[in-house]
Amino acid sequence: MGSFDVHRVNFFSPELLSIQCMVVENETQKVAVGRSNASIEIWDISYKPHIDRVLICDSSVEGLAWYNGRLFSCSANGTVTEHDLHSLSPLYNKTVTSGSCWCIAIHKNSGRLAAGTQDGYINIFEITSDGLTYDRLMDKQEGKINCISWDSSGEWLVTGSINALRIYSRRSGHALHKLPTGQTETIVSSIAVTNDFTIISADSRGKLCFWDGNKGTNIANYQALKSIALTVCLDESQTKVYCSGVDPLIVCYELISMKSDMSVECNKWVRSVQLVAHTVEVRSLVHFKGKLYSGGIDGYLSVSSYPPKHMVKYPPLMSSTISLATEARYVLMLHLSHLDVWYLGDKHKYENKLSKLVTIKYSKNDYVRCSAISPDGTWVVYSTEEKLKIFSLIIDSVTSEPMIKKTGIQPVDCDVSTQLAFSSDSKYLWFATKHENTLVCLEMSHKFDLSTKYCIDITPFFKDLIHLLEVSKWNKYVVAADRKSNIVVFNEGKHYCTLPKYHCSPTSMKIHPTTENLVIAYANRNVVEYDLSRREYTDFSEQLFLNPPSELINRSFPINCITFDASRNDSIIFSDDNTICVLTKDEKHSKNPEKKTKKLESKPIKFSLKIIQNYEHLVFFDFLNREELVAVEVNPCSFVEKLPAVYKKKLFGMT
C-alpha cells in the first residue's frame, strides 16, 4: 500500500439512541434490541455481532419476547405487536385490557403470552400460527405491573409492581401469594425465575432479593447497588445472576454449596465478580453462551465474559449511512431526521476546508432505510417505509449555489427499497424492492423522464431481503446478497451465476475496478475472492480460506468496508470499527491466472497483512481517487455530549 492523502471526516454525529430492552433467541442466535426511537435492531451474534436488520414500530418499545423465531413487542399505546422479520414491518397489533402495556413474557412450552398493563391487569394470549388468541384475564392488582415472568412449568406467573411481588395461578387467575418488599415505598423493576421456583427481584433500593416461590417467603436480601436496580438476568446454568441499573456497575451473584455447623449442605447466593461495561445507566441484561450482553442510556451493546475477563462495546453504527460521490467529491450522510451533503476540499484547487452543500429534511414519522448519491453528485436517492424518493442536485453556473429538486414522475417499478447502488458512470440506478421482490435498474436522465431498463424477479434466487448490492465499474455485473448467504450475479438483466452458499451471512462485498474480481467478507471475518469472468474462486481465495491469517480472523468486529488500491491489483483493504487491514498478495502468483490442475501440486500463495489502528468507530473507508482516501469516523465523545445533563459526569483524567 502506497502513500495517500486521507480525508478524516470526524464530525459525523449520529443521534444517540438508548437501549430500552433486549431479549435473546437461542436457536437463531439473535438478540432483539429495543431503542428509544421505537425501532428494534436484530443483532446476529452467531459469529461477530452485527446488526442484521432494523424494524420500525408504531409506538415505543417497552418489552420484547421471542417465540420459535417470531418476535413480539409491547408498547405504551396499549398494544402487543408481532413483527414480520422479512418485510420489516408489524404483522398486527393486539390491544390489551386497560392502559399501557409495560411488559410481556412468553412460556415457550405452552405457547402463552402474558402482558402486564398500567392499571394492574394481566392479559393472557395463546400464540397460534395465525396470531394471538385471547385466553383470559387475571385478577386485577393494585398499581402498574412493571415486570412479569413465567415459572418453568407454565402454571405460575410472577409480577413485580410497587411494594410487592405477586404469584398468580394461571388456571384460577387468582393471586396465591403477595410478597411485600418492606416498609418504605419500593418499585420492583425486574424479576427472574429459576427452574426450582426461586424468584429473584431487583428494586429501586438497589437490592437484589431472593424468594421461595413455592412457600411465598423471602430467602435473602443483598444490597447489590448503590442506586436503583433496573434489570436482572440469569445465566443458562441458573447458578449466576447479574444485576445493574442507575448505578452502571454490573454485579454478579453466584450460587454455591456450603456446609452448616450441623454438616448439612445448603445453597447460598454470594457476591462474585463485578463488571464495569458502561459509565451511565444500564437498562437491560441478557446472558447467552457464556457472554453477558448489556445495554442502556449510552446506546452501546456491550459484550462481556469472565473468566478470562474480556469486554467489547459495539456502537449502533452502520456503514450504509455514508455514501461517496467520487467524481464530485461529495459525501452523503444519513441522519434520523435529514440527509447532509458535504463537499470535500480539493488540494489542487487550494481548498482545504469541508463545506456543507445542502440538507434534505424529511417528515418526523419517516424512517429512511437506505440512501445513495451518484458518483457525479447530480442524483440523491433515499427510500422511506412508504416510497422511494429521487432528487436532482445541480450547482448553479452563475451563483455557484446548490439547487435540489425532487423528481416528480417516477416509473411504476419504483417501490420501497432495501438497498441502492449507482453505476460508476451515474447513468443507472439499481435498487432492490421490499414488497415486489424485484431488482430494478433505472435509466437516469435530467432531460427526460426516468425509465426502467431492467426489472428482474428475484424470488427464485433469494430467501430474504437484499442487504448488499454492488455494481461493477462498466455496469457489466450486478451482485446482490441477502442475510441467508445467497449471493447472485446478474449480467444485462439476466441471471449470470450463483455463488456457493456459505454457513454465515456476508457483511461486506466489493468488485475490483480493474480485474472485476468479487471480494466478499463474511460475519466470521473469512474472506473469499471470486473471479466473475471465469465463474470460480481464485487460487488466492482458496489458499486464504484454508490458511486465514490470525490477525485478520481473530478480531472482535465484523468487516464493514472493502476497498482496493486502483493502481495495483495485488492488494485488498478491509476496515472494521477501529482497524484497517491491508492484505497484499504475492506478485508472482497474482499475475498468473492459470488454473492449477491439481490442488496438491499447487504451491501456497504468499501474502502479507498490515494492521493500522489509528481510528475509533470507523463507519466508512474508501478511495476518492487514486491519490486520496476518505475515512468517516464517529467521535465517542459525541455520544457523551448528547446524554441528558443528569448523566454527564466528569471523570478524573478524562475530558
WOGIZI-V473821 format. One record per residue. OMEGA is omega in whole degrees, 0 to 359 (* if undefined). Layout:
<<OMEGA> <OMEGA>>
//
This chain:
<<183> <180> <183> <171> <183> <172> <180> <181> <185> <179> <177> <186> <179> <183> <178> <180> <182> <178> <181> <184> <179> <174> <184> <174> <188> <187> <181> <180> <178> <177> <175> <184> <178> <183> <184> <179> <179> <174> <178> <176> <174> <180> <174> <184> <181> <177> <175> <183> <178> <181> <181> <180> <181> <177> <179> <181> <179> <181> <184> <178> <182> <180> <182> <177> <176> <172> <178> <179> <177> <185> <178> <177> <174> <187> <181> <178> <173> <180> <168> <188> <168> <186> <175> <183> <179> <180> <178> <181> <179> <175> <180> <175> <177> <183> <178> <181> <168> <166> <182> <178> <188> <183> <176> <176> <182> <171> <192> <183> <181> <180> <180> <179> <177> <181> <179> <188> <182> <185> <174> <178> <174> <179> <178> <178> <173> <182> <178> <179> <181> <182> <180> <177> <181> <181> <181> <178> <179> <178> <179> <175> <181> <173> <183> <175> <183> <184> <184> <180> <175> <167> <186> <181> <183> <180> <185> <177> <178> <179> <176> <181> <180> <173> <184> <165> <179> <178> <183> <171> <181> <184> <183> <182> <182> <175> <181> <181> <170> <185> <181> <183> <180> <184> <182> <180> <184> <177> <176> <188> <186> <178> <174> <184> <179> <181> <178> <177> <167> <182> <179> <184> <174> <186> <186> <176> <185> <183> <172> <186> <179> <185> <173> <183> <180> <182> <183> <182> <179> <179> <183> <175> <179> <174> <187> <185> <179> <183> <187> <173> <186> <187> <178> <177> <178> <171> <185> <179> <181> <174> <177> <177> <182> <183> <176> <182> <180> <166> <190> <178> <177> <185> <179> <172> <186> <180> <180> <177> <181> <175> <180> <179> <180> <180> <177> <180> <177> <180> <180> <177> <180> <180> <183> <184> <172> <185> <174> <182> <182> <177> <179> <189> <176> <185> <183> <177> <170> <182> <181> <176> <175> <180> <180> <179> <183> <179> <181> <187> <185> <175> <181> <167> <184> <180> <184> <175> <179> <345> <346> <183> <182> <181> <176> <179> <182> <179> <180> <185> <178> <181> <180> <178> <182> <175> <186> <172> <189> <182> <184> <181> <179> <172> <178> <181> <183> <175> <181> <186> <184> <172> <177> <174> <181> <177> <177> <182> <181> <182> <179> <176> <181> <176> <185> <185> <172> <179> <179> <181> <187> <175> <178> <180> <175> <187> <187> <184> <180> <172> <182> <182> <183> <179> <180> <175> <182> <181> <179> <175> <183> <180> <173> <184> <171> <182> <174> <177> <185> <184> <174> <183> <183> <180> <172> <181> <183> <175> <181> <184> <182> <185> <184> <177> <178> <177> <180> <183> <180> <177> <186> <185> <179> <178> <182> <181> <182> <179> <176> <188> <174> <180> <183> <176> <176> <170> <185> <179> <178> <181> <185> <175> <176> <175> <178> <183> <184> <186> <185> <180> <180> <172> <190> <174> <177> <174> <187> <179> <176> <182> <184> <178> <177> <182> <179> <178> <178> <171> <189> <173> <185> <181> <181> <188> <187> <178> <182> <180> <178> <179> <175> <181> <181> <178> <180> <190> <183> <177> <182> <182> <172> <183> <179> <181> <175> <183> <178> <179> <171> <180> <187> <180> <177> <179> <180> <175> <181> <178> <183> <177> <176> <182> <175> <184> <180> <187> <175> <189> <175> <178> <179> <175> <183> <177> <180> <184> <183> <183> <184> <171> <180> <178> <184> <174> <182> <186> <176> <178> <170> <185> <175> <177> <185> <179> <184> <182> <181> <180> <179> <176> <178> <177> <178> <180> <180> <179> <180> <181> <181> <182> <181> <178> <183> <179> <179> <186> <190> <174> <190> <185> <176> <176> <182> <179> <174> <177> <184> <171> <186> <182> <180> <184> <188> <181> <176> <183> <178> <176> <173> <186> <184> <187> <171> <179> <179> <181> <183> <179> <172> <186> <182> <183> <180> <180> <181> <184> <185> <181> <175> <181> <179> <181> <181> <181> <182> <179> <180> <180> <182> <176> <178> <182> <178> <183> <177> <183> <180> <186> <177> <184> <179> <185> <188> <178> <182> <178> <171> <173> <183> <185> <188> <176> <176> <177> <179> <181> <180> <178> <179> <179> <180> <176> <180> <181> <182> <177> <173> <187> <183> <182> <181> <183> <179> <180> <181> <178> <180> <179> <*>>
//
